[in-house]
Amino acid sequence: MFSSLVIGDKHSKCMLVLILVVLTVVAGCTRRGGGDTSDPCRCPTLVETAPTIDFIGDGQTPIKVSSNWLTGPRPLSVGLEYNVAYSDERVIEIAERFTDAGFTTNTDLEPPLKLSPHFVEDEWEAVIDGVTRDGVGSIRIVVRIVEPDRDAAETLAPLIDALGTIP
């Protein structure tokens, strides 16, 4: 392919530019994703703070914590899976802890749920849904916050104040 490139040829120049663009994009993706794969979003403060919030209401700690870097106004994301069997009623019960604390959702909190309850504030958002592993459904809370990560505890303070922390 490269042996047929002639610098004066328009098609060859376009191909060369396209190749350089693709290589640049691939290099950028590889660099962002590099490093510690256990925390892809590189948000240690969020990963440390979010699991301490008593989202479920019974003092349970998550059985799995995962993180991700997403696009949008709240790119730092952490998923918290709990050893709580999934049911619409249980999701609604957890969502009502949020609404009782003054947070609002546009989700209809009546079974059967058509959408996962989604709470959005200026600096954070939370979604209560389910995840299935090995045929067993459990509750998952996904929390997304604004950058920078170092401010995660302050950003999540309204949730900490409203829902409490796990002892």
N, C-alpha and C positions, 0 to 999 in steps of 0.2 A: 504494500500500500504506500509506504513512504518513498519507495524508489521511484514512483511515478509522479511525485510532487515536483512541480516546476514553479519556482517562485513567481514568475510573471503570469502564470495562469490564474484567472479569477477563481475558478472552481477549487484549485489547490489552496489558494489563500483562505477561502471560506472553510474548507475542511480543516486547515491548520488552526484557524481561530476557534472552530467548534471543538476540536480536540483539546485545545488549551482551556477553554471554558469548562468542559467536562472534567478535566483533571483538577482544575481549581476548585470546583464544587465538591468533588470527591475528597480532595485533600481537606477542605473545610469541614466536611461532615466527619471525617475520620478524626480530626483534631478535637472537635467538640465532644465526640463520644469517647475519646480516649481516657485513660486513667482508671480510676476505681469504678468498676462496673457494678458494684453493689449499691452505689449511690450515683446513678446516671445524671441526676440534676445538679450534683455537687452542691447540695443544700444541707449540710450537716446540722445546722441549727433547726431547720424545719423538721428533719428526720428525728432529731432528739426531742423537740418540743411537742409536736402533734400527738405522739403516742401517750403522752402524759395527761391529755385531756380526757375526761370521763364522758366520752360520746355516748356510750351505751347506757350509762346510768346505774351500773351495778359494780363499778370498780374494776371491771375486766381490763386487762392489758391486751393489745392486739397479738394474734398468733403469727402474723406476718406484716412486715412493714416494707413497702417498696416505694421508690421515688422515680420521678421522671421530669424532664425538662420539656415543656410544651410551648406553643406559641400563644400569643394573645396577651391581654393586660395582666394576667396572673400566671406567669409561666412556671413557677416552682410548684411541683405537685408531689404529694405523698398519698399512697393508698394504704389504708389500715384495715386488715382483715381480722374479724373476730370469730371466736368459737361460739357463735350464736346462730342457730338454725334460721334460714331465711323464711320469712313469711311477710305478706303485705301488712298484716296486723303489727308485727314487730317493727317493721320499717316505719310505719305510721306512729307507733309509740315513741320511737327515737326522734322522728321529725317533730313530734309535739313537744319534746323537750326544748327544741330550738324555738318553736313558735311561742311557747310559754315564757321563754326568755326575751321575747320581743323581736326575734328575727322573722322575716317574712319569706314566703315562698309562693310561687304562682301555681304550684302543683296541687291538684285536688287530693286531699288527704282522706279519701274514702276508698275502701276496698271495692272492687279490685283496682289496684293502682295501674294507671295507664302510663305514667312516667315516674321516674325516680325523683323523690323530693330534692330540690335544688335551691340552695340558699346563696344569695349573692350580695355581698357588701362591697364597699369601695376597694378594700385591700385584700379581701379573701373571699373564697366561695367554698361551699361544701356540698357534696352530693352523697346521698344515702342510697345504696343499691345493694345488689347481691352478686356473688361470684360463685361459680361451681367448680369444685375440684374433686376429682375421683367420684363424680356423681352425687356429691353432697353440696347443697347450697348453704352459704353462710353470708352474714352481713359484712359489707365493706363500706367504709367512709373514705371518700376521696376529698382531700383538702388541697386547694390551690391558693397561692399567695403571690403578691407582688414582690419584685426584687428590691433591695438586696436581701440575701438569706440572713445576714447578721442581725436583721431586724425582725426575724420570724417570731420571737417570743412577744415582742411588742405588738406586732401585727395580729397575733392570735389572742392577745389579752382579752378582747371582748368575749371570745368563746371560753377562755379559761375562767373568767369571772362569772359567766352565765352557767356553764355546765360543770365547773369544778375540775379538780385534778384527781388522778388515781393515787391513792396513798402509797 
